[in-house]
Amino acid sequence: MSSTPVVPASTVAGPLPPLSRLAAGAVAIVAALYLAHHLSAVPGNGRELSLSVLLGVAFGAVLQRSRFCFYCVTRDFFAERDARGLLGIVAALAVGTLGYHVLFGAFLPDPTTGRLPPGAHIGPVSWVLAVGALSFGFGMALSGSCISAHLYRLGEGSPTSPIALFGALIGFVLGFLSWNTLYLRALQEAPVAWLPKGFGYGGSVALQLALLGVLAALLARAHRRPAPADPAQPWWQRRWPAYVGGILVGFIGVLAYLRIGPLGVTAELGSIARTAVSGASWFPQRLEGLDSFAGCATTVKETLWSENGAFVVGLVLGSLGVALPAGDFKPRLPRLGESVRALLGGVLLGWGAMVALGCTVGTLLSGIMAAAVSGWVFALFLLIGTWAGWYLRKRMGW
């Protein structure tokens, strides 16, 4: 009687990561779960805080494993015509567009009444938005990442991300100082354009998917096939395909809007900056109209935890939890030149995010998913600013 040969598990699935790295990653995830459990007991919004941590963990893990960094994928396209990352962003926007419009139909059955869906990141369209996006794109290129990527790279031990995020806090303060002038000159009369108001939900979905389809076709046509990945690389070190990351980001974005609010990563940073300087004599006592706009709103903190703060902490822990087993946690001391670039780029990131009412996650992703014209305008001028910053880095040999 013949017997079926036993195939070792390592032959089928490949070897596992070193036990020490697996354990370290598990500790980070367990810490996030404990935090979510602890925050669930907070009176009032404990459930929202707890869910924010869990969504942040998922978001951070997806960003880290799929390398979902707006600057990195744009740089790949500029330098090598590798469009896979940008196509992943298009996939996220397509999934989010469909999901958001389904939710809009439940929140606001008639989009032509002049009302806007609750909490959606639909902002004013003006030259201030364009300048903010240019600043953010240039700062993204100078510092090496967008704000969301700097946050997930904290989980990779990035030497420059803490410096860039500190610079972003300075940029937020500068944004607050310039806000009243910008508001009175442009923002108070700027239109808040929302596509379903003019086209209905069906027309808005069709228009957005058509635009995304054209963009995907152009990117696919310009794409050059990259060199094949190293087949000897262990499975746990391989990055997820960009389209997988994009689909998951879109799904997380829809779920976050349904249960908590639109995705965004700058509200807590801005609130920390606003709280730190709110009592200073040189800081404006009133920020005209700021609290009336949708977006990554900043407030003077009165409690330790906010929903956006819990989300950001979960994002970092989620990134750390998957970076450790993959061997992507590689801390080192930063060099002087990259530290200076990270700080200056962070200032531009913070100022741009403040005056544009969000960043690549809040204004671009959540805005376009919500069919906000402001999201599309931000994306256009962000691309211009990113190209300018990338070109400068290339010419200077940075």
NORRA-V437065 format. One record per pair of residues at least 6 apart in sequence whose ideal C-beta (glycine too) atoms are under 6 Angstrom apart, sorted by the first residue. I is the first residue (numbers start at 1). J is the second residue. If there is no record, write none. Layout:
I & J
I & J
This chain:
14 & 235
17 & 236
17 & 325
21 & 324
21 & 325
22 & 325
24 & 324
25 & 321
25 & 324
25 & 325
28 & 317
28 & 320
28 & 321
29 & 321
32 & 57
32 & 314
32 & 317
35 & 53
36 & 50
36 & 53
36 & 54
39 & 46
39 & 49
39 & 50
40 & 46
40 & 50
42 & 49
48 & 260
48 & 307
49 & 305
49 & 310
51 & 259
52 & 260
52 & 307
52 & 310
52 & 311
53 & 310
53 & 314
55 & 256
56 & 311
56 & 314
56 & 315
57 & 314
57 & 318
58 & 252
59 & 252
59 & 315
60 & 152
60 & 315
60 & 318
60 & 319
61 & 318
61 & 322
62 & 245
62 & 248
62 & 249
63 & 152
64 & 152
64 & 319
64 & 322
64 & 323
65 & 240
65 & 322
66 & 240
66 & 245
67 & 239
68 & 245
69 & 145
69 & 149
70 & 146
70 & 360
71 & 140
71 & 145
71 & 146
73 & 85
73 & 86
74 & 386
75 & 390
76 & 82
76 & 85
77 & 83
77 & 86
78 & 390
81 & 222
81 & 224
82 & 226
83 & 219
83 & 223
84 & 242
85 & 242
86 & 219
87 & 219
88 & 242
88 & 243
88 & 245
88 & 246
90 & 212
90 & 215
90 & 216
91 & 243
91 & 246
91 & 247
92 & 246
92 & 249
92 & 250
93 & 212
93 & 368
94 & 212
95 & 247
95 & 250
96 & 250
96 & 253
96 & 254
96 & 369
97 & 208
97 & 369
99 & 254
100 & 369
100 & 370
101 & 201
101 & 205
103 & 258
104 & 117
105 & 201
107 & 117
108 & 117
111 & 196
111 & 197
112 & 197
116 & 122
119 & 261
120 & 370
121 & 262
121 & 294
121 & 295
121 & 362
121 & 366
121 & 367
121 & 370
122 & 194
122 & 294
122 & 370
122 & 372
123 & 293
123 & 295
123 & 357
123 & 374
124 & 187
124 & 190
124 & 192
125 & 190
125 & 191
125 & 193
125 & 373
125 & 374
125 & 377
126 & 186
126 & 187
126 & 190
128 & 182
128 & 186
128 & 187
128 & 355
129 & 356
129 & 374
129 & 377
130 & 381
132 & 352
132 & 355
132 & 356
133 & 356
133 & 378
133 & 381
133 & 382
134 & 381
134 & 385
135 & 348
135 & 351
135 & 352
136 & 349
136 & 352
137 & 382
137 & 385
137 & 386
138 & 348
138 & 385
138 & 388
138 & 389
139 & 345
139 & 348
139 & 349
140 & 146
140 & 386
141 & 386
141 & 389
141 & 390
142 & 341
142 & 344
142 & 345
142 & 389
143 & 164
143 & 342
143 & 345
143 & 346
146 & 360
147 & 265
147 & 266
147 & 349
147 & 359
148 & 265
148 & 361
150 & 161
150 & 164
150 & 165
151 & 315
151 & 316
152 & 319
153 & 161
154 & 161
154 & 316
155 & 316
155 & 319
155 & 320
155 & 323
156 & 323
156 & 328
156 & 329
157 & 329
157 & 330
157 & 331
159 & 332
159 & 334
160 & 334
160 & 338
160 & 342
163 & 339
163 & 342
163 & 343
164 & 342
164 & 345
164 & 346
167 & 343
167 & 346
167 & 347
168 & 269
168 & 346
168 & 349
168 & 350
169 & 273
170 & 347
171 & 347
171 & 350
171 & 351
172 & 270
172 & 273
172 & 350
172 & 354
173 & 273
173 & 277
174 & 351
175 & 351
175 & 354
175 & 355
179 & 287
180 & 284
180 & 288
182 & 355
183 & 288
183 & 289
188 & 289
193 & 373
195 & 204
195 & 371
196 & 204
196 & 371
204 & 371
208 & 371
236 & 325
236 & 326
237 & 326
237 & 327
253 & 263
253 & 369
256 & 263
260 & 307
262 & 366
263 & 361
263 & 366
264 & 296
264 & 358
264 & 361
264 & 362
265 & 312
265 & 361
266 & 296
266 & 353
266 & 359
266 & 362
267 & 296
267 & 297
267 & 308
268 & 306
268 & 308
268 & 309
268 & 312
270 & 298
271 & 298
271 & 299
271 & 301
274 & 298
274 & 300
275 & 300
275 & 301
277 & 283
278 & 300
293 & 357
295 & 357
295 & 358
296 & 358
296 & 362
323 & 329
353 & 359
356 & 363
356 & 378
363 & 378
364 & 375
364 & 378
364 & 379
367 & 374
367 & 375
368 & 375
